[in-house]
Amino acid sequence: MAILTTAQAIVRWLGAQKISIDGEIQPYFPTVFAIFGHGNALSLGDALYDAQDVIPTLRGQTEEGMGLAAVGYAKAMRGQQVMVVTTSIGPGALNVVTAAGTALANRLPMLILSGDTFTSRTPDPVLQQVEHFSVPSTTVNDAFRAVVRYWDRITTPSQVLTSFPQALMTMLDPASRGPAFIALPQDVQAETYDFPESFFDIRVHEIPRPRPALSEIEECVSLINASRRPVLIAGGGVHYSLAEKELADFAMRCGIPVVETMAGKSSLLWSNPSLIGPLGITGSDPVNSLIEQSDLVVAIGTRLQDFTTGSWTLFKDKNLVAINTARFDASKRHAYAVVGDVKATLEELAKLVEPKLDPEWLSIARALKNKCEEDRESRRQFTSDLPTYAQIVIATNEIAQKEDYVVTAAGGLPGEINNNWLSKGVATFDCEYGFSCMGYEISGALGAAIAQKESKKSGRVIALTGDGSYLMLNSDIYSAVLLNYPLTLIVCDNGGYAVISRLQQGHGAPSFRTMLTETPNAPRVDFVAHASSMGAETHKVSKIEELSHVLSLTKDSLKTVVIVIESAPSAWTEGGAFWEVGIPQNSTKKGVIEARRANLEGKKNQRTF
C-alpha cells in the first residue's frame, strides 16, 4: 500500500499509463499543460513538480489556448496520445469549456483536471466560487457536462481508483472517444489515502479495433457489388484508424473514386488517381456533381456534418452506407450501418467486394478531378488589388514540403484551403471545422508542433489565420517562442470578419458589425509589431511572390515565424453545395425575402430520414 495525497496518486497513475505505437511503448499522457491558481497549485501542482522527469508540465498563457493546443495535439497524434490540461477553479476552469466543446465535436480525447470548491463547505464562499442558492453542490465545473464525454467530481480519495480508469477507457475507445473532465475539490486533493500499490503498475494499452457484425458486412458487400457508380467518402475516422493505406488499396483495387470531408483531407495524396477532391459546402462543384451522378455513397469514418452533406441535399435519393465505430454516427439518416473500426472493416470488405462498375464511371470521376485543377488554376490567375485567400493558400501549398503539417480553422480559410490545398503527405492537414472554433489556428498549431517534435517528424507546422481569429486568441505565439516549438504563422488581414460579411450580403442583408470599414477612422492593428513583441521572427509582405520568397527563406527555421499579408476582403472560391441557414420569414428587405425563397427551394432536396 502507498500513503499518498489524492493529487500525488493521480499524477503517479497518469505516469504509469502507456500505449503501444508502431511497436514502441510511449506514455499515453506525455505532457501536462497548466495554469496554476489557488485551486490546483498547492496539491496537484506540487505533485506535478515532483514528477517532472516522468510527465513534464508546460506553462500556458490562456486556459482556452491550452485546451485548444491539447485538441491540436490529439489530432496530430491521431488520438493515440492525450494531453492533460489543469486549471484552477472559477474563470480558469470555464475558460476551457470552448476547447472541450471543440474536442467533443471532433471526437478527440483530452483530460481536463480543474480545481473545485471544498467538499467540507466550511470556508464557503471561497474565492472564485459561484453560489447556487437551491443546489449548493453545483459549481462552475458542472458547465462541462454538456461538452465532455466523461464527467466526474472526486469527493473522496478512494474514488480515484475507479474514476480515472473509467475516464481512460472512454478516451481510448474509438466509439466513445472524446474529452474527459474530472473536478478536484481543494481539500480532497490534499487528503491522504492508503492506495493499493498495484494501482500504479505500468499498464500498456492499445486502441481497440472492433470488427463489424457479419450481417452488416454482408449487406455492405451486397450494396457495393450491386452498384454501378459508387463513391467512397473519406472522413476523419480514416486518420484515427490509421487506415490510409487500406483505403488507398481498396479504392484502387475496386476502381471506386474517393472524395474527402474536411476532417478526412490528406487521407490520400492528391497524386493518387483514386482521389477526386473535396465535397460539400466548402467543397467543389465538380465533386458534388460526382455525388449527384452516383448510385451509392459509402461514408467512411465521418459524422456527416451539414457541410459534408450540403445540409443533407447531396444524398437525397442515394443509398447510403456509413462505416463508423460509433453506432450513433453510422445510423444517421436511415443509413445502412456498418459499426466497426475503419481499418478492420476495409480489410474485411477487400476480401469480398467484386463490383461491376459502369466502365465509364472512373473516367467521369477523373474528368471532374481535372475540372477541380482547372478551377484552381483560374483562381491562381485571378486579378485583384490585394492577394486573395486562394492565392495565398496555393502559394503556401507550392512551397510546403511533403512532411509539413498545415493548420487552419473557422472563417473564410476552410473553404479556400479545402479547395486549393493539394495534399503532399498523408495525415498532414488539420482544418478544425468540426466545431469551427475561431482562435484554434494558433493554439492548435502549437499542439501540432509539440506532436511533430515528440514524434521526431522533420516537417514544420504551417498555420493560416485571419485577422479576426488572431485578435481572439494570439498568446500562444508567445508559448511557441517560450517553449521553443517552431512553427510558421501566416496572418491574412482582410479587415474584419469578412466571411460573415459575405454571409450577410449573400442573403440580402447589409454587412453589419463585421468589417472595420464600417467604423469611421478605425485603426488597423500592426500585427507585425504585435507578434514581434512576443519574440517571433516577423515579416510583412504585400505580394504573393514576396510570400513565396519568405516561406522558402524560412522553411528550415527553428523559430516561430509570423508572416503578415493584407488580403482581399471579398474575393472567394465560389461553388459548393446548398447550406441551410436561418433566414427571416418576414423582412422589409427585398434581398432577404428572395434569399428566404431560395432557401425554401433548396430545402426541397433535403434527405429527411
N, C-alpha and C positions, 0 to 999 in steps of 0.2 A: 504493500500500500504506500501511497505517497501523499503526504500532507502538503497541500498547495492551496493558494488562493484560487478562486474561480478564474481570474484573469490568467494566472500562471498556467492553469490546467488547459485553458482554451489555446493559449499560444503553443504550449508543448504538443497538444493534439494536432494543431494545424501543421506543425513542422514534421509530424510523423506520417502525413498523408502524401503518398507518392502516386505517380501514374507512369505507365509504360508507353513510351512514344518511339516508334520505329526501333523497338528492341532496347531502348535506353530508359533507365529509371530516372525520372525527373520529379521535382517537387510539384504537387498539384497546386499548392498555394505558394508560388515563388516569391511574391512581393506583397508588402502592405503599403497602401497609401494612407497617410494620416495627417489630419489637422487636430492637434490636441487642445482640449479645453478642460474645464473642471470636471466634466462628465466622463472623460476617458484617459486623462493624463496620468493620474497618480496610481492607478492599479493596472489597467491594460497597457498604458504607456510604459510603466516600469517593467512589466513582463516582456514587452517587445524590446526594450533596451537590453535586457539580459539575453535575448535570443537573436541578436543581430547576426551572428555567424550562421544561423540556421534559416532565418527568414528576415531579410533586410527590410527596413522601413524607410520609405521616401516621404519627404515633406511636400504637401500640396500647397497650392495658392488659394484655391476655392474648393469647397466641398463638391459643387456640381462638376467642376473640372476634373477632380479626382475620379468621380464616378464615371464620367464620360471617357476618361483615359482607360478605366477598367473595362468599359464596353469595347473600346477600340482594340485593347489588348486581347480580349477574349475572341474577337472576330479574327484578328490576325493570327492567333494561335488555333483558330478553328474549333474553339470550345474545349480544347484539350487541357488548358491550364487556366487558372482563375486568380484574379487579383482580389485582395481583401481591402476594403475601404472602411476606415474607422473615423468617427466624428464624436464630438461632444453632444450634449442634449440641445433641445430647442432649435434655434435657427440653423445651427451647424448640421443637425440631422435633416431638417426639412430641405436644406439645400441639395440633398442627394435624391429627392423624390423624382425630379425630372430625369436624372440619369438612370434611376431604377426603371422608370417607365420606358426609357429607350432600350434598356436591356430586355425587358419583358416583351416589348413589341417585336424585337429581333430574335427572340428565343435564345438569348445568350446568358451564360452564367456569370455571376459575381456574388461576393459575400460582403454584406454590409453589417458592421458592428457599431451600433450607436449607443452612447451613454443614455441613461434614463434617470428618472427621479428615484427617491429612496423607497424601497418596499415598506419600510417601517412607517413612513409618512410623518415621522416625528418632526423633521425640520421644515415641513411644507409651509408655504410655497417656497421652493428653492429658486435660485437664480435661473432664469430662462424657462421656468415651468409655467405652462398654461393650466388653468383650472376649469374643470367641467363640474358645475355645481351638483348635478344629479348622478354623475358617473366618475367618482374620484380616481378610479384606476386608469382612466383614459389620459394618455399623454400625446404629444405631437407624433410620437413614433407609430401610433395607430394609423396615421395617414399613409403609411407604407402598405397597408393591407391591400389597397387597390392596385398596386404597381409591382408586386413581387409574387413569385411562385410559392415561396415558403416564408412564413412569418411566425416568430415566437418571441416570448419575453422570458428570460431566465429569472425566476423569483426565488430559487434556492439552488445551491451549487450542484446538487445531485442531478438536476435536470440537464446539465451539460452532457451527461453520459448518454442521453437518448436524443436530445435535440440536435446536436451538431452532426452526428452520423446521419440523422434523417435529412438535414439540410444538404449534406454532401451527396446523398443518394438522389435527391431532387436535381442537383446541379449536374450530376453525371449522366442521368437518364435522358437520352435524346428526345424522348416523348414528353417529358415534363420540364425539360431544362429551362432555366430562367434564373433571375436573381433571387437570392435568399437574404432575408433580413432577420437579425436577432438583436433585440433590445437588452441592454445590460445595465440594470439599476446599479447605482454607485455603491451602495452598501453591499450588494451581493458580489460585485466584482472583487471587493476587498476581503470577503469572508473566506475562511479556510475550510477544507473538507478533506476527508481521507479517501482519495481517489484510488481505484484499483490500478496497479502498475501496468496490467495488460491493456488498459485503455490507451496507453501511449506506445504500444508496439507499432513498429513500422508496418504500414499497410500499402500494398501496391495495387492500384485499381486499373481497370480497363473500361473504356466506354463500351457499353453493350451494343451488340448488333442484332436486334430482334429480327427474325425472319417472318415473312408474312404467312398467313394461313394458305394451305394448298389450294383451297377453293378460290381464294382471291387471286392467286397466281394464275390458276386455270382460266378464270374469267377474263383477266387482263390479256393473257396469251390469245384467247379466242377473239377478243375485240381487235387486237393488233393484226392478227392473221387475216381477219375478215376485212380490214380497212384497205382502201386503195390510196388514200392520201393522208397518212398520219403525220403529226408533228409532235416532237418532244419539247417540253418547256423545262429548261434547267433553272432551278431555284437555288436558294442559299443552302438547302439541305444537301446538295451535291458537294459543296465545300466541307460542310461539317461532318459528312460521312467519309470524306477523303476519297470520293468516288469519281473524280475527274477522268481517270484512265478508263474505268469501266463504262462511263457514259460515252467517251470517245470511241471505244472499241465497239460498243453496242450500236451506236448510230452508224458507224462506218460499215459494219457487217450487214446491218439490215437495210442500209440505204435510206434512213429516215432523217429528214432535216431537223436541226436543233435551233430553237430560239431561246433567248435569255431574259430572265427577270433582272431587276436592278441588283438584287442580292446574289443572283446566280452568275453575274457577269464575271468573266475570266475563268469559268468552268472549262471552256475550250479556248484555244488560241484563235485569233482572227484568221490565221493562216490555215486553220482546219477547214476542209471543204464541206464538212457537215454543218458548220455554224453559219447561220444566215444573218442574225443580228438581234437587236432588242425589240421586244414587243410592248404594247400597251400605250398608255397616255404619254409617257416620256420616251416611248419607243419610236419606231419609224413606220411610215405609211406602207412601204413595201413589205415589211414583216407582218404588219396587221392584215395586209392583203393576203399573205400566205395563210394566216389563220382562217380568214374568210373562205378560202378555197379548200380547206382541209375537211376531212370527214371524221377525224378522231384526234382529240387533243390528250396527250399524256403529260400531266403536270407532275414534275419530279421534285419533291422537296421544296414546295412553295406553299405559303399560306393564302395565296390567291387574293392579294390585296387589290383594292379598286384600281390602282394604277397599272396593275398587271392585266386585269380583266376588262379594262375600259368600262368600269362600273358595271361589269357583267353583260356588256353588249357584244363583246367579241365571241362569246361562246354560246349564244342564244340557242342555236339548233344543233349543237355539236354533242356527240358522245364524248364524255369527259371521264378520264381515268386519273385518279390522284394517288400518287405514291408518297407516303409520309409516315414518319414514326408516330405522329400524333393522330389518333383517330378523329379528333376534332377537326383538324385540317383536311384529312383525307376524305371526310364525309360531306364537305361543303357542297351545296347546290346540287344535291342528288347525284354526286359523282360516284363512279364505281371505285370503291375504296380498296386500296392495297396498303395495309398497315404494316410497315416494316422499314428497316434500315435501307437507305438508297443503294449502298454498295452491295449488300446481300441480295436485295431484290433484283438489281440489274444482273447479278451473277446467275440468279435463278432464271430470269427471263431469257438470257442469252442462250440457254440450253434448249429452249422450247419455241422461241419465236421464229417463224418462217413466213414473213409477209409476202403477199403477192401484189406488189405496188403497181400503180399506174406507171408505165415505163417513162412517161414524160414528167413525173412528179419532181424528181430531184433536179431535172433541168429547169423546171419552172422556178424552183426554190433558189437555185444558183443565179438565175437571171435577176431575181429580186434582190439577191445579195449584191450583184453588180450595180443595181439601181441605188442601193444604200451607199455604195462607194462613190457613185456619180454625184449623188446629192451632197455627200460630204465634201467632195472636191469643189462643188459650186459654192458651198459655204466658206471654204478657204479663200476663194477668189472674190468674195463679196466686197464691194467698195463701201467704205464707211469713214466718217471723220475720225472715229475712235475705233480701236480694235474691238471686235465682237467676242463674246464668250466662246463661240465656236472656234474662232481663230486662235484664241489663247489656249484652248484645250488641244487643238490639233498641233500647234507648235510645241506644246509641252509633251504631247504623246510622241512626237517625232524624235525629240531629244532623249526621252526616257529610255533606259536600258531594260532588258527583259527581267532583271532582278528587282527593279524598282517597284515600289508599292504606292499606289495613289489613293488619296482620301478626299472626300468632299461630303456635303450633306445638303441641307434644305436650301430653298430658294430657287434661283434660275439655273444654277450649275448642274443639278442632277439630270435634267433633260439634255443639256448640252454635252455632258460627259458620257451619258448613256449612248448617245448617237455618234459621238465623234472620237471616243477613245477606243482604239483597236488594241485589244489585249495582246501583249507580247509574252507574258508569263502566266502560268496557272496560279490562281488564288493570289493575285496581286492587285485587287481592286476592292475598295470599300467606299460605297456611297450610302451613307446612313439615310435610308428612305423608309425604313420600317416605321419610324416614329417622326421622321422629318424634323429632327431636332437642331434648330439653329444654335450655333456655338460648339457643336460637336467637332467641326472641322479641325480646330487646333488641338483640343484636348484629345480627341480620338486619334489624331496623328501622333501625339506624344505616346499614347498607349501602344500604337503600332510600332513606333520607333523602339520602344522598350522590348517589344516582342522580336523585332528584327535583330536587335543586339543579342538577346538571350538565345535566339535560335541560330546565331552565328551566320546570318544571311548577309550577303555583301551589298544588296541594293539599298538605296536611300528611300526614305519616305517623302513623297511629294504631296502636299495638301493644297487644295484650291478653296478659297473662301471669298465671299462677297464682303463689302464694307459693313453691311448690316450685321452679319454674324460676327465679324471681327469686333465690332463695338459691344456686342452682347457678352462675349467671353474671350478674352485675349491673354489672360495672365499665364497660361501655360506656355507661351513663348518664353517667359522667364523661367518656368520649370525646366524646359528643354535646355536652356542655357545653363541653369544652375546644376542640373543633373548630368549634363554633358551627353545628351542624346541628340545626335544631329538629325535635322530634318529641313526640308525646303518648303516654305510657305509662299504661295502666290496670292496676293490680295488684289482682287478685281474690284475697283472702286467705280461703281456706276451711279453714285449719288443717292442712295436710299434703298428702299425695299422695292426694287424695280419690277420683280416678277409679280408682286401683289398689285402694283400699279397696272401691270398688264392684265391681271385677272379682273380688276375693277373695270378698266376701259373695254376689255374684250366682252364684257357682259352689259354694256350700255350705260355704265356709271362713270362719273369723272374720277380721276385719280384723287384720292383723299387721304391725307396724312401719311403718305408713303414716300414721296420724293422730297429731297432737300430744296428743290426749286420752288416748292410750294410755300416755303418760309422765306420772306424777304431778307436778303443780306445774310443768309445762313452761312456760317464759316465752314469750310471743308477741313476735315481732320488731316493733319500731317502724319500719315501712317508710318512714313519713313522715320521721322523723329521719334514717334512713339515706340516703335519696335527697337530702334537704336538705344533708347533709354533703358530697355530691358536687357541689353547686352547682345542683341542679334546683329549679325552682319546684314546690312540693308542695301537695297538697290532700287532706284526709281527709273522705270523705263516708260517709253511712250509708244514705241512701235514694236510690232511682232518680231522684227529682225533683232531688235535690242533684247527682247525677252529670250529669244533663242540663244543669243550670244552669252547672256548671263547664266542661263541654265547650263550651257556647255562649259562655261568657265568654272562653275561651282559644282559640277557633277560629282566630284570626289571630295567635296568639302566635309570636314568633320565638325563643322559649326552649324548653328541654327541660322539659316539664311532666309531673309524675308525680301521678296520682290514685289513692289507695288506698281500697278499699271492701271491707268484710267481706262474704263471700258464703256462701250456703247450702251445706253440705258434702254434702248427699245429695238434692238436687233436680235431676233431669236431664231432658233431652229424650229421651224414650223412642222406641223404634222402631228401624228399621234391619234389615239382613239378618243371616243366620247368620254366625258367626265361629268358626272352628276354633281352639281353644286347647288346650294340653296339660293335661288333667285327669287326676289319678291313676287308674290302673286298679284300685287297691286302696286302701281308706281305711276308718277306723273311723267317719267322719262320714257320716251318712245323706244330708246335703245334697250332699256331694261325689259319692257314688255315684249319686244322682239326676241330678246335673249331667253326670256321665260318660255316663249312659244317654241323656240328651237330646243330648249331643254326637255320640254314635254314630248316633242317629236323624237328626240334621241332615246328617251326612256321606253319607247315602244319596242325597242330592240333588246331590252334587258332580259336576261335569264332570271326568272323569279323563284325557281326552286331547284 
